Amino acid sequence: MEQVKAWKDACLQANGGVAQEAARLQKELKQKERENRNLQKEVNIKERALAETAALLVLRKKARAIWGDGEDA
């Protein structure tokens, strides 16, 4: 009977380590997903800023073509 109890305890401890590792990995995964979402938001903000800057440069070029450089005044 003592051997069965020792075997059962050994099995439970072996599986407990796997469960703890799985929980740790799950927590790490959630943290990485959170970091990924934050980085994606930052990339989106920078892409919008870049697009806005490009649009302003195009508008400035068109305005100069229509009205001149403005250096004559």
CYANA upper distance limits for C-alpha pairs under 8 A (distance plus 0.5 A):
  1 MET  CA      5 LYS  CA      6.90
  2 GLU  CA      6 ALA  CA      6.67
  3 GLN  CA      7 TRP  CA      6.52
  4 VAL  CA      8 LYS  CA      6.53
  5 LYS  CA      9 ASP  CA      6.63
  6 ALA  CA     10 ALA  CA      6.62
  7 TRP  CA     11 CYS  CA      6.69
  8 LYS  CA     12 LEU  CA      6.68
  9 ASP  CA     13 GLN  CA      6.61
 10 ALA  CA     14 ALA  CA      6.64
 11 CYS  CA     15 ASN  CA      6.74
 12 LEU  CA     16 GLY  CA      6.42
 13 GLN  CA     17 GLY  CA      6.91
 14 ALA  CA     18 VAL  CA      7.46
 15 ASN  CA     19 ALA  CA      6.85
 16 GLY  CA     20 GLN  CA      6.66
 17 GLY  CA     21 GLU  CA      6.63
 18 VAL  CA     22 ALA  CA      6.55
 19 ALA  CA     23 ALA  CA      6.64
 20 GLN  CA     24 ARG  CA      6.65
 21 GLU  CA     25 LEU  CA      6.60
 22 ALA  CA     26 GLN  CA      6.55
 23 ALA  CA     27 LYS  CA      6.70
 24 ARG  CA     28 GLU  CA      6.69
 25 LEU  CA     29 LEU  CA      6.51
 26 GLN  CA     30 LYS  CA      6.79
 27 LYS  CA     31 GLN  CA      6.82
 28 GLU  CA     32 LYS  CA      6.70
 29 LEU  CA     33 GLU  CA      6.60
 30 LYS  CA     34 ARG  CA      6.66
 31 GLN  CA     35 GLU  CA      6.74
 32 LYS  CA     36 ASN  CA      6.52
 33 GLU  CA     37 ARG  CA      6.69
 34 ARG  CA     38 ASN  CA      6.80
 35 GLU  CA     39 LEU  CA      6.64
 36 ASN  CA     40 GLN  CA      6.55
 37 ARG  CA     41 LYS  CA      6.70
 38 ASN  CA     42 GLU  CA      6.81
 39 LEU  CA     43 VAL  CA      6.67
 40 GLN  CA     44 ASN  CA      6.65
 41 LYS  CA     45 ILE  CA      6.75
 42 GLU  CA     46 LYS  CA      6.76
 43 VAL  CA     47 GLU  CA      6.55
 44 ASN  CA     48 ARG  CA      6.71
 45 ILE  CA     49 ALA  CA      6.76
 46 LYS  CA     50 LEU  CA      6.57
 47 GLU  CA     51 ALA  CA      6.62
 48 ARG  CA     52 GLU  CA      6.62
 49 ALA  CA     53 THR  CA      6.67
 50 LEU  CA     54 ALA  CA      6.65
 51 ALA  CA     55 ALA  CA      6.66
 52 GLU  CA     56 LEU  CA      6.72
 53 THR  CA     57 LEU  CA      6.72
 54 ALA  CA     58 VAL  CA      6.78
 55 ALA  CA     59 LEU  CA      6.68
 56 LEU  CA     60 ARG  CA      6.55
 57 LEU  CA     61 LYS  CA      6.66
 58 VAL  CA     62 LYS  CA      6.72
 59 LEU  CA     63 ALA  CA      6.53
 60 ARG  CA     64 ARG  CA      6.66
 61 LYS  CA     65 ALA  CA      6.75
 62 LYS  CA     66 ILE  CA      6.72
 63 ALA  CA     67 TRP  CA      6.37
 63 ALA  CA     68 GLY  CA      7.81
 64 ARG  CA     68 GLY  CA      5.01
 64 ARG  CA     69 ASP  CA      5.60
 64 ARG  CA     70 GLY  CA      8.08
 65 ALA  CA     69 ASP  CA      8.22
